[in-house]
Amino acid sequence: MADLLDDDTIEERLGHLERWRREGDHIVTDRKLADFAAAMAFVNAVADAAEAANHHPDILVHGWNLVRLSVTNHSAGGLTQADFDLATTIDTLPAG
C-alpha cells in the first residue's frame, strides 16, 4: 500500500499544481472545454492516462462542456504521491 502524505506535503505538492485544489482526501480540478466533443475528447485522454498509470480518477461531465476530476488513493485511504503524479500527467493533456 502507498504511503499517505501529511498535510504539509500535500500543500507543498498543490503549490506546483495551478489548476488543482484540495477537498478533504481528494484533489480536484474543474475544466471548461470548448464544447461537448472537446469535453469528451479530454475525458478519453484522461482515461488513457489513468489506465497507463493504473490509477483512476472520479470523472464528472456536466453541463455541455464542463469536466470535474477528483483524485484520491482509495486503497490507501487518502492522498499519496500517485495522486499528484496523475494530476501532473493530466495537466499535460490537451484541453480541447
N, C-alpha and C positions, 0 to 999 in steps of 0.2 A: 504494500500500500504506500502511496505517496505521502510525503511529509506535509502537514498543514503549515501554511505561512502565518506568522504572527501579524498583528495589526500594523506594526511599524513597517514591516517588509511589504505588506500589501499596499500601504500608502506610498511607499517608495516606488514600487512597480507601477502603480497607477499614474505616478508623475511622468512616466515615459509613454503613457497611452493617452493621447489627447482626446479621443472620442469615447472613452470608457469611464464609467463611474461604478462605485460600489453600492450594492443594495443587499445588505445582510451578508450572506455567504455566497453571493454571486457578484460577478462583474457584468455590466450591462452596457449595451450601446444601442442607439436608435439611428437608423439611416433613412433618409428621404431620397428616393430614386426618381429618375425622370418620368417613369410610367410603370404600369403593371409588368410589362415584359422585362424591363430593366430590373425590377424588384425580384422577379422570378429567376433571372439570369444570375443575379447576385446570390440569391439563396442557393442555387445549384452550385455555384463556385464555393460557397461556404461549406456545403455538404461534401464536396470533393475534398476540400482541405481537412475537414473533420474526419472523414474516413481515413485519409492518409495518416493522420495523427492518432487515430483510434481514440478520439476524444470529441464528444458530440454536444453542441450547444442546444439549448431550447431555442426554437425559431418561431416567431410570430409574424405573419404577414397581415397587415391590417390597412384599412383604407384601400386605396388602389395602388399606392406606391411607397408604403412605409414598412420597414422591417425592424423588428426588435430582436436582438440576440442576447441571450443570458447564458453565462458560462460559470460552471462550478464543477468540482470533482465530487460526484455523488458518492462514489465508493469510499472516498476519504472523509466525507462529511464537511467539506468546506473548500477553501481556496488553496491551490497548490501551484507550483511553477508551471505545470502543464496548462493551466487556465490562462496564464499570461503568455505562454508560448503560442497558444491557439489564437488569442486576441491579437498578438503581433502579426501572425500569419494572415488573419482576416483583414487587418489594416493594409496589407499589401495587395489585396484583391481589387480588381477594377470595380468601380461602383456605378456602372451603367452610364 
